[in-house]
Amino acid sequence: MKIALVNKVFSRRHGGGEKYALDLAESLCRLGHHVDLLGHVIDDPPAGAVPLEIPLPQWSKSRKTLGFIRSVRRELTHRHYDIVYGMTPCYPVDVLFLGGGVWTHHMRVRYPSWLGRWYRYVVHPVQLTNALVERRLYGRHMPRRVIANSELGKGHLTRFYNVPGERIVVARHGVDHHVFNPGMRALHRGPQRQALGLGDDELAVLFVGNNWRLKGVETIIRAAKVLCERGQAVRILIVGKGKPWQYESIAQKLGIKPCLMFLGHSSQVQRYYAAADVFALPTRYDPFAVVTLEAMACGLPAITSIHNGAAEVIQHGVTGMVMQEPDDWRTLADHLMALGDAGLRAKLGAAAAQTAQPFTHEANARAVAEVFQDVMRERECGI
């Protein structure tokens, strides 16, 4: 197949979506498909993929969002593809990836009050633009298929836009098991804990993410306070971009500021999986946090909330823990205290690594390619 992948950024130095776009391109090329990358930033494209730079306006974020869509449409009029796969909200496309979830739901989670949402729309017009683009996508520009990375995302799309379930396919992410595996963790665990100054008796709880308010850093800090009161030594490793001073202030008031370690963004996150004992992501909304799967692949028991699509691959009490309420730091503290037992951690970690094994980039690419082939068959049959 001749495939166009459309994403604003293709890069391993950015977030999960930008990295996933490159991983998918590489896997599709290995399967023998011709792949063009249509994006504004394309870093280190894989062998066999053709980068096509899409210009962006230099003004507001709203203009950049709409300008990208217009520029892609112009580019597509000069080219023929069997499948155009939108990995960012844009139209028209044959298949759309619901990687970032449903924007309407995202705004309701962040701003429960309708007044608060409209205030954000006025102050930050790009958020209103995102909502309008989403409405067009699932209205007159509805693609033939939508690929969601979780049942959670599929359910939100059906709920908010009445998209028929048969038009939504769930294809979960994969991870690179050459990088994320228990052997790597065992090899680097001692040196990495020593480099971070972690004591043998300290429970190292790892958080990886950028939107700290949405993804529950405060919940982890408050749970750590409970652990300290119960006599469990704990250290919180926070990897990603955020505002440390806000959370240092919370920890200072709780009297546990020394327990926090802000480690910044890292392109070598596997070393922190090696140092950690437990992975925690009590997020309020994440369609599929692939870091959860990476942690599991390394043999770490993961604790997350039902609002993370990756919770669908966790069996509670067997491969990790799943929280019903993301802000419930008392329950998180109970789970962390239980995992203070090294024997239980080892048991859950081994089961987690086994569960993560089938989730590979190649398996994901094959599932995505099957959707593309279904769409091509429908088109040939005039459906």
C-alpha positions as CSV (number, residue, x, y, z in Angstrom):
1,M,0.0,0.0,0.0
2,K,1.0,3.6,-0.5
3,I,0.3,5.3,2.8
4,A,0.4,8.9,3.9
5,L,0.8,9.4,7.6
6,V,-0.2,12.9,8.7
7,N,1.1,14.3,12.0
8,K,2.3,17.8,12.9
9,V,5.5,16.4,14.5
10,F,7.4,13.1,13.9
11,S,10.1,13.0,16.6
12,R,11.5,10.7,19.3
13,R,12.5,13.8,21.3
14,H,8.9,14.9,21.9
15,G,6.0,13.2,23.6
16,G,4.4,9.8,23.1
17,G,2.3,10.7,20.0
18,E,5.2,12.1,18.1
19,K,7.4,9.1,18.9
20,Y,4.6,6.6,18.1
21,A,4.1,8.2,14.7
22,L,7.8,7.3,13.8
23,D,7.5,3.9,15.4
24,L,4.4,3.1,13.2
25,A,6.1,4.5,10.1
26,E,9.1,2.3,10.7
27,S,7.0,-0.8,11.3
28,L,4.9,-0.2,8.2
29,C,8.0,0.2,6.1
30,R,9.3,-3.2,7.4
31,L,6.0,-4.7,6.4
32,G,6.7,-3.6,2.8
33,H,4.5,-0.6,2.5
34,H,5.4,2.7,0.9
35,V,5.1,5.5,3.6
36,D,5.1,9.2,3.2
37,L,5.3,11.4,6.3
38,L,3.4,14.7,6.1
39,G,4.4,16.9,9.0
40,H,5.8,20.3,10.0
41,V,8.7,18.8,12.0
42,I,10.1,15.4,10.9
43,D,13.2,14.3,12.9
44,D,15.2,11.3,11.8
45,P,12.6,9.6,9.5
46,P,13.1,5.8,9.3
47,A,14.7,4.2,6.3
48,G,12.2,3.9,3.5
49,A,9.9,6.6,4.7
50,V,9.7,9.8,2.6
51,P,9.4,13.1,4.6
52,L,7.2,15.8,3.2
53,E,7.4,19.1,5.1
54,I,4.1,20.9,5.6
55,P,4.4,24.7,6.3
56,L,2.7,26.4,9.2
57,P,1.5,30.0,9.6
58,Q,3.7,32.0,12.0
59,W,0.9,33.6,14.0
60,S,-1.5,32.3,16.6
61,K,-2.0,28.7,17.7
62,S,-5.5,28.6,16.2
63,R,-4.2,29.8,12.9
64,K,-1.5,27.1,13.0
65,T,-4.0,24.4,13.7
66,L,-6.3,25.5,10.8
67,G,-3.3,26.3,8.6
68,F,-1.9,22.9,9.0
69,I,-5.2,21.3,7.9
70,R,-5.4,23.5,4.8
71,S,-1.7,22.9,3.9
72,V,-2.2,19.1,4.2
73,R,-5.3,19.3,2.0
74,R,-3.4,21.2,-0.7
75,E,-0.5,18.7,-0.6
76,L,-2.9,15.8,-1.0
77,T,-4.5,17.2,-4.1
78,H,-1.1,16.7,-5.9
79,R,-0.6,13.1,-4.7
80,H,-2.4,9.8,-4.8
81,Y,-2.4,7.4,-1.8
82,D,-4.2,4.2,-1.1
83,I,-4.7,5.4,2.5
84,V,-4.4,8.8,4.2
85,Y,-4.0,8.2,7.9
86,G,-4.6,11.3,10.1
87,M,-2.6,10.9,13.3
88,T,-3.6,14.4,14.4
89,P,-7.0,16.0,14.0
90,C,-7.3,16.9,10.3
91,Y,-9.6,16.3,7.4
92,P,-10.4,14.8,5.0
93,V,-8.7,11.5,5.8
94,D,-9.5,7.8,5.2
95,V,-8.7,6.7,8.7
96,L,-8.2,8.8,11.8
97,F,-6.1,7.9,14.9
98,L,-7.8,8.8,18.2
99,G,-4.5,9.0,20.0
100,G,-5.2,12.1,22.1
101,G,-8.7,11.0,23.0
102,V,-11.9,13.1,22.7
103,W,-11.2,16.8,23.2
104,T,-14.7,17.5,24.4
105,H,-14.3,15.0,27.2
106,H,-10.8,16.3,28.0
107,M,-12.1,19.8,28.5
108,R,-14.9,18.5,30.8
109,V,-12.4,16.6,32.9
110,R,-10.1,19.7,33.3
111,Y,-12.9,22.2,33.7
112,P,-16.1,20.6,35.1
113,S,-18.1,23.8,35.1
114,W,-19.4,25.0,31.7
115,L,-18.6,28.5,32.7
116,G,-15.0,27.5,33.3
117,R,-14.8,25.9,29.9
118,W,-16.1,28.9,28.1
119,Y,-13.7,31.1,30.0
120,R,-10.9,29.0,28.7
121,Y,-12.3,29.1,25.2
122,V,-12.3,32.9,25.4
123,V,-8.8,33.3,26.9
124,H,-7.3,30.5,24.8
125,P,-9.0,30.5,21.4
126,V,-7.0,27.4,20.3
127,Q,-9.0,25.3,22.7
128,L,-12.2,26.4,21.0
129,T,-10.6,25.8,17.6
130,N,-9.8,22.2,18.8
131,A,-13.4,21.7,19.8
132,L,-14.7,23.0,16.4
133,V,-12.2,20.9,14.4
134,E,-13.3,17.8,16.4
135,R,-17.0,18.5,15.7
136,R,-16.3,18.8,11.9
137,L,-14.2,15.6,12.0
138,Y,-17.1,13.5,13.4
139,G,-19.7,15.4,11.4
140,R,-19.4,16.1,7.6
141,H,-15.8,15.0,7.5
142,M,-16.3,11.7,9.2
143,P,-13.5,9.2,8.1
144,R,-14.3,5.6,7.1
145,R,-12.6,4.3,10.2
146,V,-11.3,5.6,13.5
147,I,-8.5,3.7,15.3
148,A,-8.7,4.1,19.0
149,N,-5.9,3.0,21.4
150,S,-8.3,1.8,24.1
151,E,-11.9,0.9,24.7
152,L,-12.0,4.0,26.9
153,G,-11.4,6.2,23.9
154,K,-13.9,4.2,21.8
155,G,-16.6,4.7,24.4
156,H,-16.1,8.4,24.7
157,L,-16.3,8.8,20.9
158,T,-19.6,6.9,20.8
159,R,-20.9,8.9,23.8
160,F,-20.1,12.4,22.6
161,Y,-20.5,12.0,18.8
162,N,-22.7,8.9,18.3
163,V,-20.0,7.3,16.1
164,P,-21.2,3.7,15.3
165,G,-19.1,1.1,17.1
166,E,-18.4,-0.8,13.9
167,R,-16.5,2.2,12.6
168,I,-14.1,2.3,15.5
169,V,-11.3,-0.3,15.8
170,V,-9.2,-0.6,19.0
171,A,-5.5,-1.2,18.3
172,R,-3.4,-0.8,21.4
173,H,0.1,0.6,21.4
174,G,3.2,-1.6,21.5
175,V,6.6,-1.1,23.2
176,D,10.2,-1.8,22.1
177,H,11.0,-4.9,24.2
178,H,14.7,-4.6,23.3
179,V,14.7,-1.5,25.4
180,F,12.1,-2.2,28.0
181,N,12.5,-5.6,29.6
182,P,13.2,-7.1,33.0
183,G,16.8,-8.0,32.0
184,M,17.6,-4.3,31.4
185,R,16.1,-3.4,34.7
186,A,18.1,-6.0,36.6
187,L,21.3,-5.0,34.9
188,H,21.0,-1.3,35.6
189,R,19.1,-1.3,38.9
190,G,22.0,-1.1,41.3
191,P,24.0,1.6,39.5
192,Q,20.9,3.7,38.8
193,R,19.7,3.6,42.4
194,Q,23.2,4.5,43.6
195,A,23.3,7.4,41.1
196,L,20.0,8.7,42.5
197,G,21.1,8.2,46.1
198,L,18.3,5.7,46.9
199,G,18.6,3.7,50.0
200,D,17.9,0.0,50.1
201,D,15.0,0.6,52.4
202,E,13.4,3.3,50.3
203,L,10.4,2.5,48.2
204,A,11.0,4.3,44.9
205,V,7.7,5.3,43.3
206,L,8.1,6.5,39.7
207,F,5.9,8.9,37.8
208,V,6.4,9.7,34.1
209,G,4.4,12.4,32.4
210,N,4.1,16.1,31.5
211,N,0.7,17.3,32.5
212,W,1.2,16.9,36.2
213,R,-2.1,18.4,37.4
214,L,-4.1,16.2,35.1
215,K,-2.0,13.1,35.7
216,G,-2.0,13.1,39.5
217,V,1.3,14.2,40.9
218,E,-0.4,15.8,43.9
219,T,-2.2,12.6,44.6
220,I,1.1,10.7,44.7
221,I,2.6,13.4,47.1
222,R,-0.4,13.1,49.5
223,A,-0.1,9.3,49.4
224,A,3.6,9.6,50.2
225,K,2.7,11.6,53.3
226,V,0.5,8.7,54.5
227,L,3.4,6.2,53.9
228,C,5.7,8.3,55.9
229,E,3.2,8.4,58.8
230,R,3.1,4.6,58.6
231,G,6.8,4.3,58.8
232,Q,7.5,3.4,55.1
233,A,10.5,5.2,53.7
234,V,9.6,6.5,50.2
235,R,11.1,8.5,47.4
236,I,9.0,10.0,44.6
237,L,10.8,10.1,41.2
238,I,9.1,12.6,38.9
239,V,10.1,12.4,35.2
240,G,8.7,14.9,32.7
241,K,8.0,18.6,32.2
242,G,6.1,20.6,34.7
243,K,6.4,23.2,37.4
244,P,8.3,21.7,40.3
245,W,7.9,24.7,42.6
246,Q,4.1,24.2,42.8
247,Y,4.5,20.6,44.1
248,E,7.5,21.4,46.3
249,S,5.2,23.9,48.0
250,I,2.6,21.2,48.6
251,A,5.3,18.7,49.9
252,Q,6.8,21.4,52.1
253,K,3.4,22.0,53.8
254,L,3.1,18.2,54.3
255,G,6.6,18.0,55.6
256,I,7.9,15.5,53.0
257,K,9.8,17.8,50.6
258,P,13.0,15.7,50.8
259,C,11.0,12.7,49.5
260,L,10.6,14.4,46.0
261,M,13.0,14.1,43.2
262,F,12.3,16.2,40.0
263,L,14.3,14.6,37.2
264,G,13.1,16.6,34.2
265,H,12.5,15.3,30.7
266,S,14.6,12.3,29.7
267,S,15.1,10.4,26.5
268,Q,16.5,7.5,28.5
269,V,13.5,6.9,30.8
270,Q,14.4,3.2,31.0
271,R,17.1,4.0,33.5
272,Y,14.4,5.3,35.9
273,Y,12.3,2.2,35.4
274,A,15.4,0.3,36.4
275,A,15.8,2.4,39.6
276,A,12.1,2.3,40.6
277,D,10.1,-0.2,42.7
278,V,6.6,0.8,41.6
279,F,5.1,2.9,38.8
280,A,2.2,5.2,39.6
281,L,0.0,7.2,37.3
282,P,-3.3,8.2,39.0
283,T,-4.4,10.2,36.0
284,R,-7.7,11.9,35.6
285,Y,-7.7,11.2,31.8
286,D,-5.3,9.5,29.5
287,P,-6.6,7.5,26.5
288,F,-3.7,5.1,26.7
289,A,-0.6,6.1,28.6
290,V,2.1,4.0,26.9
291,V,4.5,4.6,29.8
292,T,2.3,2.3,31.8
293,L,3.0,-0.5,29.3
294,E,6.7,0.4,29.3
295,A,6.9,0.1,33.1
296,M,5.1,-3.3,33.0
297,A,7.4,-4.5,30.2
298,C,10.3,-3.7,32.6
299,G,8.8,-5.9,35.3
300,L,7.4,-3.0,37.4
301,P,4.0,-3.3,39.1
302,A,1.9,-0.4,37.9
303,I,-0.8,1.6,39.7
304,T,-3.1,3.7,37.6
305,S,-6.7,4.8,37.5
306,I,-9.7,3.6,35.4
307,H,-9.4,6.8,33.5
308,N,-6.2,5.5,31.8
309,G,-7.0,3.3,28.8
310,A,-3.8,1.3,29.7
311,A,-5.7,0.1,32.8
312,E,-7.5,-2.3,30.5
313,V,-4.4,-4.4,30.2
314,I,-3.9,-4.6,34.0
315,Q,-5.5,-7.3,36.1
316,H,-6.0,-5.8,39.5
317,G,-4.0,-7.5,42.2
318,V,-2.2,-9.7,39.7
319,T,-0.2,-7.5,37.3
320,G,-0.8,-4.2,39.1
321,M,-3.4,-2.1,40.8
322,V,-6.3,-0.1,39.4
323,M,-7.9,2.8,41.3
324,Q,-11.5,3.8,40.8
325,E,-11.0,7.5,41.8
326,P,-7.8,9.2,40.6
327,D,-7.8,11.7,43.5
328,D,-8.1,9.1,46.2
329,W,-4.6,9.3,47.8
330,R,-5.7,7.1,50.7
331,T,-6.3,4.2,48.4
332,L,-3.1,4.9,46.5
333,A,-1.3,4.9,49.8
334,D,-2.8,1.5,50.7
335,H,-1.7,0.0,47.3
336,L,1.8,1.4,47.8
337,M,2.1,0.1,51.3
338,A,1.1,-3.4,50.1
339,L,3.8,-3.1,47.4
340,G,6.3,-2.3,50.1
341,D,6.5,-6.1,50.3
342,A,9.4,-7.1,48.0
343,G,7.9,-10.5,47.4
344,L,4.6,-9.1,46.2
345,R,6.4,-6.6,44.0
346,A,8.4,-9.4,42.4
347,K,5.3,-11.5,41.8
348,L,3.2,-8.7,40.3
349,G,6.2,-7.4,38.3
350,A,6.9,-10.8,36.7
351,A,3.2,-11.1,35.8
352,A,3.2,-7.6,34.4
353,A,6.2,-8.3,32.1
354,Q,4.5,-11.4,30.8
355,T,1.3,-9.5,30.1
356,A,3.2,-6.8,28.2
357,Q,5.0,-9.3,25.9
358,P,2.4,-9.4,23.1
359,F,2.2,-5.6,22.8
360,T,4.9,-4.8,20.2
361,H,5.3,-2.1,17.5
362,E,5.0,-4.8,14.9
363,A,1.7,-6.2,16.2
364,N,0.3,-2.7,16.3
365,A,1.4,-2.0,12.8
366,R,-0.2,-5.2,11.5
367,A,-3.5,-4.3,13.2
368,V,-3.4,-0.8,11.7
369,A,-2.6,-2.2,8.2
370,E,-5.6,-4.6,8.5
371,V,-7.8,-1.6,9.0
372,F,-6.3,0.1,6.0
373,Q,-7.0,-3.0,3.8
374,D,-10.6,-3.2,5.0
375,V,-11.1,0.4,4.0
376,M,-9.5,-0.2,0.5
377,R,-11.8,-3.2,0.0
378,E,-14.9,-1.2,0.9
379,R,-13.8,1.5,-1.5
380,E,-13.3,-1.0,-4.3
381,C,-16.8,-2.4,-3.7
382,G,-18.3,1.1,-3.8
383,I,-19.4,0.9,-0.1
